[in-house]
Amino acid sequence: MKNKLFDIFSGFALTLPLAMLAGVVALGVDGDSGALFLAATGSTLLLAWPALSQFCHQGRQRGRRHTFRLRLIAGLLLLPPVASAVMFGMVRLPSGYAGGVCFLIMCVAGGTTVFLGWLGAAIVYAFGGREAQL
């Protein structure tokens, strides 16, 4: 049960920056369409989360544990800051108070994504060595 929870959390921590990137690309295509943003972000979350959780579960097979663990840690450390940087670089903020509110929402989304990714990397690093001994 513990390994399945780790796989689900790792899958979510990898899916969140990918969903953020999908939403930012959708805003880059059509900046005024909030429906396209929500559709891209939601569909990425719904489709990629189970797929990445299953990928994390399959990565713990006997011959591939060490390399998969290193790749997972690298992905969890690097993908969230890159997704946040792309978000801040591509999203055009409106002027006035609406721009300030959008900026705060972007800060919360970016910070949450980075925090969950780095927390996931710390968990995989801390408990990955014990899993190899089992």
Secondary structure, DSSP 8 states (H G I E B T S, - for coil): -HHHHHHHHHHHHHHHHHHHHHHHHHHHH-TT-HHHHHHHHHHHHHHHHHHHHHHHHHTTSGGGHHHHHHHHHHHHHHHHHHHHHHHHHH----STHHHHHHHHHHHHHHHHHHHHHHHHHHHHHHHHHHHHH-
